[in-house]
């Protein structure tokens, strides 16, 4: 049970919310830009040729984020991107290197779900 809570907590970016209210869709774009950055860097680490495709997806997400973002929220959105990147990188690290196969599988599945959500935003 504790491992499940830890795995689900790591997938959620830090919730220290910025002072200004951020549109929920813009917030998702920021989270997804961070997740895609982590995914791409993890693929680089593993010499995965899919990193080229992920780079294209990341650029598309950044374009959505830029188009939908109010100019005065840049710092807050960067904070969300970085938080999501670190959370997703932790999932990927555990998925690839955790010696406990069950924990590694949970992390892998969670990372896949989070990434699929982000890719659906690009495709819709």
KOLMIBA-554050 format. One record per atom (N, C-alpha, C): x, y, z; atom name. Coordinates in Angstrom, 3 decimals. Layout:
! KOLMIBA-554050
{east X | north Y | up Z | a CA}
...
***
This chain:
! KOLMIBA-554050
{east 0.816 | north -1.190 | up 0.000 | a N}
{east 0.000 | north 0.000 | up 0.000 | a CA}
{east 0.863 | north 1.258 | up 0.000 | a C}
{east 1.885 | north 1.286 | up 0.853 | a N}
{east 2.752 | north 2.462 | up 0.913 | a CA}
{east 3.453 | north 2.689 | up -0.423 | a C}
{east 3.870 | north 1.603 | up -1.071 | a N}
{east 4.543 | north 1.743 | up -2.363 | a CA}
{east 3.597 | north 2.314 | up -3.405 | a C}
{east 2.323 | north 1.928 | up -3.349 | a N}
{east 1.341 | north 2.457 | up -4.283 | a CA}
{east 1.167 | north 3.950 | up -4.079 | a C}
{east 1.100 | north 4.376 | up -2.831 | a N}
{east 0.963 | north 5.800 | up -2.556 | a CA}
{east 2.184 | north 6.569 | up -3.032 | a C}
{east 3.342 | north 6.019 | up -2.819 | a N}
{east 4.562 | north 6.682 | up -3.260 | a CA}
{east 4.577 | north 6.788 | up -4.777 | a C}
{east 4.192 | north 5.720 | up -5.463 | a N}
{east 4.192 | north 5.740 | up -6.923 | a CA}
{east 3.214 | north 6.769 | up -7.454 | a C}
{east 2.036 | north 6.878 | up -6.857 | a N}
{east 1.065 | north 7.840 | up -7.360 | a CA}
{east 1.463 | north 9.256 | up -6.996 | a C}
{east 2.104 | north 9.455 | up -5.851 | a N}
{east 2.547 | north 10.787 | up -5.469 | a CA}
{east 3.621 | north 11.302 | up -6.418 | a C}
{east 4.513 | north 10.436 | up -6.838 | a N}
{east 5.610 | north 10.871 | up -7.699 | a CA}
{east 5.111 | north 11.317 | up -9.062 | a C}
{east 3.978 | north 10.813 | up -9.500 | a N}
{east 3.462 | north 11.172 | up -10.809 | a CA}
{east 2.824 | north 12.546 | up -10.808 | a C}
{east 2.458 | north 13.031 | up -9.645 | a N}
{east 1.798 | north 14.320 | up -9.536 | a CA}
{east 2.834 | north 15.400 | up -9.292 | a C}
{east 2.861 | north 16.404 | up -10.136 | a N}
{east 3.795 | north 17.490 | up -9.902 | a CA}
{east 3.518 | north 18.174 | up -8.569 | a C}
{east 4.508 | north 18.849 | up -8.052 | a N}
{east 4.353 | north 19.569 | up -6.789 | a CA}
{east 3.146 | north 20.495 | up -6.873 | a C}
{east 2.370 | north 20.513 | up -5.830 | a N}
{east 1.127 | north 21.264 | up -5.862 | a CA}
{east 1.218 | north 22.636 | up -5.202 | a C}
{east 2.417 | north 23.153 | up -5.005 | a N}
{east 2.550 | north 24.509 | up -4.501 | a CA}
{east 2.093 | north 25.431 | up -5.624 | a C}
{east 0.836 | north 25.826 | up -5.548 | a N}
{east 0.231 | north 26.565 | up -6.645 | a CA}
{east 0.703 | north 28.012 | up -6.675 | a C}
{east 0.922 | north 28.527 | up -7.864 | a N}
{east 1.260 | north 29.933 | up -7.998 | a CA}
{east 0.110 | north 30.808 | up -7.501 | a C}
{east 0.432 | north 32.050 | up -7.168 | a N}
{east -0.564 | north 32.958 | up -6.608 | a CA}
{east -1.695 | north 33.236 | up -7.595 | a C}
{east -1.369 | north 33.394 | up -8.854 | a N}
{east -2.406 | north 33.693 | up -9.846 | a CA}
{east -3.099 | north 32.408 | up -10.291 | a C}
{east -4.360 | north 32.547 | up -10.608 | a N}
{east -5.121 | north 31.401 | up -11.102 | a CA}
{east -4.701 | north 31.100 | up -12.543 | a C}
{east -4.472 | north 29.832 | up -12.803 | a N}
{east -4.071 | north 29.405 | up -14.142 | a CA}
{east -5.195 | north 28.570 | up -14.727 | a C}
{east -5.542 | north 28.865 | up -15.968 | a N}
{east -6.572 | north 28.114 | up -16.675 | a CA}
{east -6.215 | north 26.625 | up -16.640 | a C}
{east -7.186 | north 25.746 | up -16.357 | a N}
{east -6.891 | north 24.309 | up -16.248 | a CA}
{east -6.258 | north 23.705 | up -17.510 | a C}
{east -6.684 | north 24.149 | up -18.678 | a N}
{east -6.102 | north 23.599 | up -19.905 | a CA}
{east -4.650 | north 24.064 | up -20.072 | a C}
{east -4.390 | north 25.318 | up -19.755 | a N}
{east -3.021 | north 25.835 | up -19.824 | a CA}
{east -2.145 | north 25.090 | up -18.820 | a C}
{east -2.696 | north 24.807 | up -17.642 | a N}
{east -1.974 | north 24.043 | up -16.621 | a CA}
{east -1.604 | north 22.659 | up -17.171 | a C}
{east -2.545 | north 22.004 | up -17.847 | a N}
{east -2.267 | north 20.682 | up -18.437 | a CA}
{east -1.187 | north 20.772 | up -19.509 | a C}
{east -1.252 | north 21.821 | up -20.329 | a N}
{east -0.209 | north 22.001 | up -21.346 | a CA}
{east 1.163 | north 22.136 | up -20.683 | a C}
{east 1.229 | north 22.883 | up -19.590 | a N}
{east 2.509 | north 23.060 | up -18.881 | a CA}
{east 2.994 | north 21.739 | up -18.302 | a C}
{east 2.090 | north 21.009 | up -17.643 | a N}
{east 2.471 | north 19.703 | up -17.094 | a CA}
{east 2.976 | north 18.784 | up -18.206 | a C}
{east 2.259 | north 18.772 | up -19.315 | a N}
{east 2.627 | north 17.870 | up -20.409 | a CA}
{east 3.945 | north 18.272 | up -21.066 | a C}
{east 4.207 | north 19.560 | up -21.169 | a N}
{east 5.499 | north 19.997 | up -21.705 | a CA}
{east 6.624 | north 19.474 | up -20.815 | a C}
{east 6.420 | north 19.521 | up -19.516 | a N}
{east 7.416 | north 18.986 | up -18.588 | a CA}
{east 7.573 | north 17.484 | up -18.714 | a C}
{east 6.456 | north 16.781 | up -18.815 | a N}
{east 6.516 | north 15.317 | up -18.951 | a CA}
{east 7.234 | north 14.911 | up -20.237 | a C}
{east 6.908 | north 15.599 | up -21.325 | a N}
{east 7.551 | north 15.267 | up -22.599 | a CA}
{east 9.048 | north 15.587 | up -22.564 | a C}
{east 9.434 | north 16.630 | up -21.855 | a N}
{east 10.864 | north 16.926 | up -21.691 | a CA}
{east 11.562 | north 15.788 | up -20.954 | a C}
{east 10.942 | north 15.323 | up -19.883 | a N}
{east 11.524 | north 14.211 | up -19.117 | a CA}
{east 11.600 | north 12.950 | up -19.972 | a C}
{east 10.556 | north 12.694 | up -20.731 | a N}
{east 10.518 | north 11.507 | up -21.597 | a CA}
{east 11.654 | north 11.558 | up -22.622 | a C}
{east 11.808 | north 12.708 | up -23.255 | a N}
{east 12.845 | north 12.870 | up -24.270 | a CA}
{east 14.244 | north 12.685 | up -23.662 | a C}
{east 14.488 | north 13.287 | up -22.512 | a N}
{east 15.797 | north 13.149 | up -21.872 | a CA}
{east 16.068 | north 11.710 | up -21.435 | a C}
{east 15.030 | north 11.016 | up -20.985 | a N}
{east 15.198 | north 9.612 | up -20.602 | a CA}
{east 15.529 | north 8.768 | up -21.838 | a C}
{east 14.877 | north 9.078 | up -22.938 | a N}
{east 15.171 | north 8.367 | up -24.183 | a CA}
{east 16.603 | north 8.644 | up -24.643 | a C}
{east 17.058 | north 9.870 | up -24.467 | a N}
{east 18.465 | north 10.169 | up -24.788 | a CA}
{east 19.388 | north 9.312 | up -23.939 | a C}
{east 19.085 | north 9.227 | up -22.648 | a N}
{east 19.902 | north 8.443 | up -21.714 | a CA}
{east 20.028 | north 6.994 | up -22.171 | a C}
{east 18.924 | north 6.451 | up -22.688 | a N}
{east 18.896 | north 5.054 | up -23.106 | a CA}
{east 19.212 | north 4.873 | up -24.592 | a C}
{east 19.624 | north 5.944 | up -25.259 | a N}
{east 19.910 | north 5.913 | up -26.709 | a CA}
{east 18.726 | north 5.371 | up -27.501 | a C}
{east 17.540 | north 5.795 | up -27.126 | a N}
{east 16.306 | north 5.357 | up -27.774 | a CA}
{east 16.028 | north 6.265 | up -28.974 | a C}
{east 15.935 | north 5.700 | up -30.179 | a N}
{east 15.672 | north 6.527 | up -31.359 | a CA}
{east 14.305 | north 7.217 | up -31.327 | a C}
{east 13.426 | north 6.807 | up -30.429 | a N}
{east 12.117 | north 7.459 | up -30.305 | a CA}
{east 12.249 | north 8.895 | up -29.803 | a C}
{east 13.440 | north 9.276 | up -29.354 | a N}
{east 13.623 | north 10.640 | up -28.842 | a CA}
{east 13.346 | north 11.693 | up -29.916 | a C}
{east 13.582 | north 11.371 | up -31.174 | a N}
{east 13.289 | north 12.322 | up -32.251 | a CA}
{east 11.790 | north 12.588 | up -32.341 | a C}
{east 11.000 | north 11.542 | up -32.268 | a N}
{east 9.544 | north 11.686 | up -32.297 | a CA}
{east 9.062 | north 12.460 | up -31.067 | a C}
{east 9.628 | north 12.135 | up -29.915 | a N}
{east 9.237 | north 12.820 | up -28.686 | a CA}
{east 9.595 | north 14.300 | up -28.755 | a C}
{east 10.717 | north 14.627 | up -29.377 | a N}
{east 11.107 | north 16.034 | up -29.525 | a CA}
{east 10.073 | north 16.799 | up -30.353 | a C}
{east 9.558 | north 16.172 | up -31.392 | a N}
{east 8.518 | north 16.797 | up -32.216 | a CA}
{east 7.245 | north 16.989 | up -31.390 | a C}
{east 6.871 | north 15.980 | up -30.621 | a N}
{east 5.683 | north 16.075 | up -29.771 | a CA}
{east 5.856 | north 17.161 | up -28.712 | a C}
{east 7.045 | north 17.249 | up -28.150 | a N}
{east 7.334 | north 18.276 | up -27.144 | a CA}
{east 7.200 | north 19.667 | up -27.757 | a C}
{east 7.738 | north 19.856 | up -28.954 | a N}
{east 7.618 | north 21.160 | up -29.624 | a CA}
{east 6.157 | north 21.506 | up -29.885 | a C}
{east 5.362 | north 20.513 | up -30.260 | a N}
{east 3.931 | north 20.756 | up -30.475 | a CA}
{east 3.258 | north 21.184 | up -29.175 | a C}
{east 3.607 | north 20.524 | up -28.075 | a N}
{east 3.022 | north 20.879 | up -26.782 | a CA}
{east 3.456 | north 22.280 | up -26.364 | a C}
{east 4.718 | north 22.609 | up -26.584 | a N}
{east 5.194 | north 23.955 | up -26.253 | a CA}
{east 4.480 | north 25.012 | up -27.092 | a C}
{east 4.163 | north 24.681 | up -28.336 | a N}
{east 3.407 | north 25.610 | up -29.185 | a CA}
{east 2.004 | north 25.827 | up -28.636 | a C}
{east 1.363 | north 24.746 | up -28.200 | a N}
{east 0.037 | north 24.876 | up -27.586 | a CA}
{east 0.112 | north 25.721 | up -26.320 | a C}
{east 1.107 | north 25.450 | up -25.504 | a N}
{east 1.276 | north 26.197 | up -24.260 | a CA}
{east 1.495 | north 27.676 | up -24.544 | a C}
{east 2.359 | north 27.978 | up -25.487 | a N}
{east 2.640 | north 29.375 | up -25.816 | a CA}
{east 1.400 | north 30.080 | up -26.361 | a C}
{east 0.647 | north 29.400 | up -27.207 | a N}
{east -0.542 | north 30.010 | up -27.805 | a CA}
{east -1.638 | north 30.277 | up -26.775 | a C}
{east -1.732 | north 29.435 | up -25.762 | a N}
{east -2.828 | north 29.542 | up -24.792 | a CA}
{east -2.459 | north 30.320 | up -23.532 | a C}
{east -1.194 | north 30.655 | up -23.357 | a N}
{east -0.722 | north 31.247 | up -22.100 | a CA}
{east -0.837 | north 32.762 | up -22.091 | a C}
{east -1.365 | north 33.306 | up -21.002 | a N}
{east -1.295 | north 34.757 | up -20.830 | a CA}
{east 0.167 | north 35.160 | up -20.607 | a C}
{east 0.578 | north 36.306 | up -21.116 | a N}
{east 1.992 | north 36.683 | up -21.021 | a CA}
{east 2.496 | north 36.880 | up -19.591 | a C}
{east 1.609 | north 37.163 | up -18.655 | a N}
{east 2.050 | north 37.437 | up -17.282 | a CA}
{east 2.223 | north 36.179 | up -16.434 | a C}
{east 2.026 | north 34.996 | up -17.002 | a N}
{east 2.115 | north 33.765 | up -16.217 | a CA}
{east 3.324 | north 32.905 | up -16.578 | a C}
{east 4.272 | north 33.470 | up -17.280 | a N}
{east 5.431 | north 32.697 | up -17.726 | a CA}
{east 6.189 | north 32.013 | up -16.598 | a C}
{east 6.460 | north 32.745 | up -15.527 | a N}
{east 7.212 | north 32.156 | up -14.404 | a CA}
{east 6.426 | north 31.034 | up -13.742 | a C}
{east 5.131 | north 31.267 | up -13.535 | a N}
{east 4.295 | north 30.253 | up -12.895 | a CA}
{east 4.219 | north 28.993 | up -13.748 | a C}
{east 4.096 | north 29.177 | up -15.053 | a N}
{east 4.012 | north 28.022 | up -15.946 | a CA}
{east 5.349 | north 27.286 | up -16.026 | a C}
{east 6.441 | north 28.013 | up -15.976 | a N}
{east 7.751 | north 27.361 | up -15.947 | a CA}
{east 7.891 | north 26.512 | up -14.688 | a C}
{east 7.401 | north 27.029 | up -13.568 | a N}
{east 7.416 | north 26.262 | up -12.314 | a CA}
{east 6.637 | north 24.951 | up -12.478 | a C}
{east 5.467 | north 25.019 | up -13.101 | a N}
{east 4.666 | north 23.809 | up -13.311 | a CA}
{east 5.385 | north 22.834 | up -14.240 | a C}
{east 5.993 | north 23.355 | up -15.295 | a N}
{east 6.728 | north 22.491 | up -16.230 | a CA}
{east 7.868 | north 21.766 | up -15.534 | a C}
{east 8.624 | north 22.491 | up -14.739 | a N}
{east 9.767 | north 21.887 | up -14.048 | a CA}
{east 9.301 | north 20.855 | up -13.032 | a C}
{east 8.234 | north 21.158 | up -12.302 | a N}
{east 7.698 | north 20.204 | up -11.320 | a CA}
{east 7.249 | north 18.919 | up -11.996 | a C}
{east 6.538 | north 19.062 | up -13.115 | a N}
{east 6.062 | north 17.881 | up -13.841 | a CA}
{east 7.231 | north 17.095 | up -14.433 | a C}
{east 8.244 | north 17.804 | up -14.906 | a N}
{east 9.415 | north 17.135 | up -15.477 | a CA}
{east 10.109 | north 16.277 | up -14.426 | a C}
{east 10.314 | north 16.831 | up -13.237 | a N}
{east 10.979 | north 16.062 | up -12.186 | a CA}
{east 10.138 | north 14.871 | up -11.743 | a C}
{east 8.820 | north 15.052 | up -11.638 | a N}
{east 7.950 | north 13.946 | up -11.234 | a CA}
{east 7.974 | north 12.829 | up -12.275 | a C}
{east 7.899 | north 13.202 | up -13.551 | a N}
{east 7.889 | north 12.196 | up -14.612 | a CA}
{east 9.259 | north 11.522 | up -14.730 | a C}
{east 10.321 | north 12.292 | up -14.564 | a N}
{east 11.669 | north 11.710 | up -14.606 | a CA}
{east 11.844 | north 10.679 | up -13.498 | a C}
{east 11.263 | north 10.949 | up -12.334 | a N}
{east 11.348 | north 9.980 | up -11.237 | a CA}
{east 10.610 | north 8.690 | up -11.593 | a C}
{east 9.439 | north 8.818 | up -12.210 | a N}
{east 8.717 | north 7.616 | up -12.649 | a CA}
{east 9.556 | north 6.815 | up -13.648 | a C}
{east 10.137 | north 7.501 | up -14.611 | a N}
{east 10.931 | north 6.816 | up -15.634 | a CA}
{east 12.174 | north 6.167 | up -15.041 | a C}
{east 12.794 | north 6.843 | up -14.088 | a N}
{east 13.969 | north 6.273 | up -13.425 | a CA}
{east 13.584 | north 4.991 | up -12.705 | a C}
{east 12.463 | north 5.031 | up -11.974 | a N}
{east 12.031 | north 3.829 | up -11.258 | a CA}
{east 11.597 | north 2.743 | up -12.229 | a C}
{east 10.938 | north 3.117 | up -13.308 | a N}
{east 10.500 | north 2.123 | up -14.289 | a CA}
{east 11.691 | north 1.394 | up -14.908 | a C}
{east 12.776 | north 2.099 | up -15.108 | a N}
{east 13.949 | north 1.502 | up -15.757 | a CA}
{east 14.937 | north 0.852 | up -14.802 | a C}
{east 15.036 | north 1.369 | up -13.582 | a N}
{east 16.142 | north 0.950 | up -12.727 | a CA}
{east 15.743 | north 0.424 | up -11.353 | a C}
{east 14.468 | north 0.438 | up -11.012 | a N}
{east 14.051 | north -0.068 | up -9.696 | a CA}
{east 14.288 | north -1.571 | up -9.646 | a C}
{east 14.989 | north -2.066 | up -8.626 | a N}
{east 15.254 | north -3.507 | up -8.541 | a CA}
{east 14.000 | north -4.327 | up -8.227 | a C}
{east 12.954 | north -3.681 | up -7.739 | a N}
{east 11.698 | north -4.377 | up -7.451 | a CA}
{east 10.841 | north -4.363 | up -8.720 | a C}
{east 10.647 | north -5.519 | up -9.365 | a N}
{east 9.915 | north -5.559 | up -10.632 | a CA}
{east 8.486 | north -5.027 | up -10.520 | a C}
{east 7.840 | north -5.272 | up -9.403 | a N}
{east 6.468 | north -4.798 | up -9.227 | a CA}
{east 6.423 | north -3.268 | up -9.163 | a C}
{east 7.334 | north -2.697 | up -8.415 | a N}
{east 7.418 | north -1.241 | up -8.312 | a CA}
{east 7.790 | north -0.625 | up -9.661 | a C}
{east 8.726 | north -1.246 | up -10.358 | a N}
{east 9.135 | north -0.759 | up -11.674 | a CA}
{east 7.963 | north -0.800 | up -12.647 | a C}
{east 7.176 | north -1.853 | up -12.593 | a N}
{east 6.030 | north -1.976 | up -13.485 | a CA}
{east 4.976 | north -0.920 | up -13.176 | a C}
{east 4.711 | north -0.678 | up -11.893 | a N}
{east 3.745 | north 0.369 | up -11.521 | a CA}
{east 4.202 | north 1.732 | up -12.039 | a C}
{east 5.479 | north 2.017 | up -11.880 | a N}
{east 6.009 | north 3.298 | up -12.352 | a CA}
{east 5.910 | north 3.395 | up -13.873 | a C}
{east 6.230 | north 2.311 | up -14.560 | a N}
{east 6.149 | north 2.300 | up -16.026 | a CA}
{east 4.726 | north 2.543 | up -16.501 | a C}
{east 3.769 | north 1.846 | up -15.877 | a N}
{east 2.367 | north 2.010 | up -16.270 | a CA}
{east 1.877 | north 3.429 | up -16.013 | a C}
{east 2.244 | north 3.988 | up -14.869 | a N}
{east 1.818 | north 5.353 | up -14.552 | a CA}
{east 2.412 | north 6.350 | up -15.546 | a C}
{east 3.681 | north 6.179 | up -15.879 | a N}
{east 4.322 | north 7.072 | up -16.849 | a CA}
{east 3.636 | north 6.964 | up -18.210 | a C}
{east 3.280 | north 5.749 | up -18.605 | a N}
{east 2.596 | north 5.546 | up -19.886 | a CA}
{east 1.236 | north 6.225 | up -19.902 | a C}
{east 0.491 | north 6.116 | up -18.806 | a N}
{east -0.835 | north 6.745 | up -18.716 | a CA}
{east -0.704 | north 8.264 | up -18.813 | a C}
{east 0.240 | north 8.822 | up -18.058 | a N}
{east 0.442 | north 10.274 | up -18.075 | a CA}
{east 0.827 | north 10.747 | up -19.475 | a C}
{east 1.724 | north 10.026 | up -20.122 | a N}
{east 2.167 | north 10.414 | up -21.453 | a CA}
{east 1.040 | north 10.274 | up -22.479 | a C}
{east 0.254 | north 9.221 | up -22.378 | a N}
{east -0.871 | north 9.028 | up -23.302 | a CA}
{east -1.861 | north 10.186 | up -23.195 | a C}
{east -2.106 | north 10.639 | up -21.972 | a N}
{east -2.994 | north 11.794 | up -21.769 | a CA}
{east -2.440 | north 13.013 | up -22.514 | a C}
{east -1.147 | north 13.233 | up -22.398 | a N}
{east -0.522 | north 14.381 | up -23.054 | a CA}
{east -0.593 | north 14.268 | up -24.575 | a C}
{east -0.323 | north 13.096 | up -25.089 | a N}
{east -0.360 | north 12.909 | up -26.540 | a CA}
{east -1.773 | north 13.075 | up -27.079 | a C}
{east -2.767 | north 12.703 | up -26.285 | a N}
{east -4.159 | north 12.901 | up -26.702 | a CA}
{east -4.480 | north 14.389 | up -26.833 | a C}
{east -3.875 | north 15.223 | up -26.013 | a N}
{east -4.094 | north 16.670 | up -26.121 | a CA}
{east -3.533 | north 17.215 | up -27.430 | a C}
{east -2.419 | north 16.657 | up -27.871 | a N}
{east -1.815 | north 17.106 | up -29.128 | a CA}
{east -2.667 | north 16.658 | up -30.310 | a C}
{east -3.187 | north 15.456 | up -30.229 | a N}
{east -3.928 | north 14.883 | up -31.354 | a CA}
{east -5.361 | north 15.368 | up -31.445 | a C}
{east -5.885 | north 15.963 | up -30.366 | a N}
{east -7.303 | north 16.373 | up -30.406 | a CA}
{east -7.475 | north 17.762 | up -30.955 | a C}
***
